[in-house]
Each structure stands twice: as structure tokens, then as C-alpha cells.
Amino acid sequence: MRLLDSDTCIHILRGSAPIIDFFAALSPGSVFISSITYHELRYSALHSGMNRSRHLHSLDDFCSELEIFPFTAKSSRHSAAVREKLATLGTPIGPLDTLIAGHALEHELILVTGNVREFSRVQGLTIENWFE
């Protein structure tokens, strides 16, 4: 089971052929997004100027096919542990990436992302890169 990062979702929404091929090969019910990722995508759509309505509609269509995991107190515990560990090591990642990594760890999901440079710092996180 996989959790899609924002960059992967954006490529799917834009119709990027190689990424869509990976996505289409997965069985329904095995792909999720974090409510944090949904926040990032929604903000991006709202901030897209003249294309706002089209982007919001595309996002709603895309998300209707996926389960969006809510961010809970348990998610916060996992994410805080990730942040503390990375801070201790002196290798922090972005705050939203920390939340997404914690969410993936909480649900024991493979994180699908092209942002391997940041997420590979998170111990125990399994990453799949569809951009290679």
C-alpha cells in the first residue's frame, strides 16, 4: 500500500505519462494521500490564479478516487518522533515533509515521492521513486 507525496500527485494531475502508468497499475484501495498532502495540493490549486477553478475541479476528481488519511494525535506522535530524530542527527527536513513521513510510518505505507533527498533521511521509511 502506498502514500502519494505531493510531487507525485501533481504529476498525475498534469498527465505525466510515466507517473500515470505507475499509478494506473495499482489496485483501487491500495493508494492513499495524507490530509497534509491534500492541504498542499488544495493550497496550490487555490493559488493558481486564472486556472483556479479548473485546478480545484481536477483535484476534487482525483481525490474522489483516493482515501485521504486524517492527521490525528497518533500521527502527531509519529511525526514528532521523526522531527526529533532528524534534529538530533542535524539532518532536518521540511516541516510538511516531516508530517507526511510520520503519517506514512504510522500507517506502514510506502511513500511514493521524487523527493528522495529529503525523505531518505527518515529511518524506517520505505520510499518508492516513480521519477527515475
C-alpha positions in Angstrom: 0.0 0.0 0.0 1.2 3.4 -0.9 1.0 7.0 0.3 1.4 9.6 -2.5 3.5 12.6 -1.9 2.5 16.0 -3.3 5.0 15.9 -6.2 3.6 12.6 -7.4 0.1 13.8 -7.2 1.0 16.9 -9.2 2.5 14.8 -11.9 -0.6 12.6 -12.0 -2.9 15.7 -12.2 -0.7 17.1 -15.0 -1.0 13.9 -17.0 2.7 12.9 -16.8 2.7 9.6 -18.8 5.3 7.6 -16.9 3.8 8.6 -13.5 0.3 7.8 -14.6 1.4 4.4 -15.8 2.7 3.5 -12.3 -0.5 4.9 -10.7 -2.8 3.1 -13.1 -1.1 -0.2 -12.4 -2.1 -0.1 -8.7 -5.2 -1.7 -7.5 -8.0 0.5 -6.2 -7.9 0.9 -2.4 -4.1 0.5 -2.2 -3.2 4.1 -2.8 -3.8 6.9 -0.3 -2.9 10.5 0.4 -2.3 12.3 3.7 -4.5 15.2 4.7 -1.2 17.1 4.8 -0.7 16.4 1.1 -4.3 17.3 0.4 -3.6 20.6 2.1 -0.6 21.2 -0.1 -2.5 20.4 -3.3 -5.5 22.4 -2.3 -3.4 25.5 -1.4 -1.6 25.1 -4.8 -4.9 25.0 -6.6 -6.3 28.0 -4.8 -3.2 29.9 -5.5 -3.2 29.1 -9.2 -4.7 32.3 -10.5 -6.8 32.2 -13.6 -6.7 28.4 -13.7 -8.1 28.1 -10.1 -11.5 26.7 -10.9 -10.1 24.1 -13.3 -7.4 23.0 -10.8 -9.8 22.7 -8.0 -12.1 20.6 -10.1 -9.3 18.3 -11.2 -8.1 18.0 -7.6 -11.6 17.1 -6.5 -11.9 14.4 -9.2 -8.5 13.0 -8.4 -9.2 12.8 -4.6 -12.6 11.2 -5.1 -10.7 8.1 -6.1 -8.5 8.0 -3.1 -8.8 7.8 0.7 -7.4 10.8 2.5 -6.0 9.8 5.8 -6.8 12.3 8.5 -3.9 13.7 10.6 -4.6 12.6 14.2 -2.9 12.7 17.6 -1.3 9.4 16.8 0.0 11.0 13.5 1.4 13.8 15.6 3.3 11.4 17.8 4.9 9.7 14.8 5.8 12.9 13.1 7.2 14.5 16.3 9.5 11.4 16.7 10.7 11.8 13.1 11.4 15.5 13.7 13.2 14.9 17.0 15.4 12.2 15.5 16.3 14.3 12.4 17.0 17.3 14.6 19.3 15.2 16.9 21.2 14.0 13.8 21.4 17.5 12.4 19.6 16.5 9.2 16.1 18.1 9.4 13.7 18.1 6.5 10.8 20.5 5.7 8.1 20.7 8.3 5.3 19.4 6.0 7.6 16.6 4.8 8.1 15.7 8.5 4.4 15.4 8.9 3.9 13.3 5.7 6.8 11.0 6.7 5.3 10.4 10.1 1.9 9.7 8.5 3.5 7.1 6.2 5.3 5.5 9.2 2.1 5.5 11.3 0.2 3.5 8.6 3.2 1.5 7.5 2.9 2.7 3.9 5.4 3.1 1.1 5.9 6.8 0.4 5.8 7.5 -3.4 7.9 10.6 -3.9 10.6 12.1 -6.1 11.9 13.9 -3.1 14.3 11.1 -2.2 17.0 13.5 -1.0 14.8 14.6 2.0 12.8 11.6 2.7 15.7 9.2 2.6 16.9 10.7 5.9 13.9 9.2 7.8 14.8 5.9 9.4 12.4 3.1 8.7 10.6 5.0 5.9 10.2 3.0 2.7 10.3 5.1 -0.4 9.4 4.4 -4.0 10.5 6.8 -6.7 8.5 6.8 -9.9 10.6 9.6 -11.3 13.7 7.5 -12.0 
